[in-house]
Amino acid sequence: DDVRRLDGEATLAISTDIVRLTELLRTSALSETPAQIAAHPEKPAASTRREGFTAWVARDGGGLAGICYGWPTPCDLPGNRIYAMLTQAAGAEGAARPTRGAFEVAELFVHPAHQRRGLGRTLLTRAVAGWDTAWLIITRARRPRLYERLGWRRHVALPADFHARLPMSVYVLDRMRPSASARDARAELDPL
């Protein structure tokens, strides 16, 4: 597969492709307001300036088949809307516990022509490789099976006013604390 790791500068160089892909996905899913979609072109540039920014991209010929990117969560959870809502939903300790020293998956997009082929799994797995803990936010309208099969667990629902149209939940991958499905699989292998 043609999956490559990019730093912020290299990701910024393909920001037009990223914006095209996100507009295609966001418009078709009707998950964001027109104002949110209109503001998206600035998001890749702002994201690439984050300390520790890393992206994994998959190309298909000349086009962008998928991307997953994020960064290490800052220790102090600086004042922004996402961290504020997470703290509101889970409390200060409930927000800090899964995010401290963790990789924050900001976006995972797969072009519709490449969905259901394992590309999302590949991109997400590579993005969090080497991290004991990672977290992300998904809409509850999406089925979380991909994440749950990879060991992610639902941590908390975000307040209803977080997103204009969709309820959202925070999912956490904690390799130091195995998921119930991983514990069940081990129990089957070693019932003692």
Secondary structure, DSSP 8 states (H G I E B T S, - for coil): --EEEE-HHHHHHTHHHHHHHHHHHHHHHT-S-HHHHHHTTHHHHHHHTSTT-EEEEEEETTEEEEEEEEEE--TT--S-HHHHHHHHHHHHHHHHHHHTT-EEEEEEEE-GGGTTTTHHHHHHHHHHTT-SEEEEEEETTS-THHHHHTT-EEEEE--GGGSSS--EEEEEEETTS--HHHHHHHHHH---
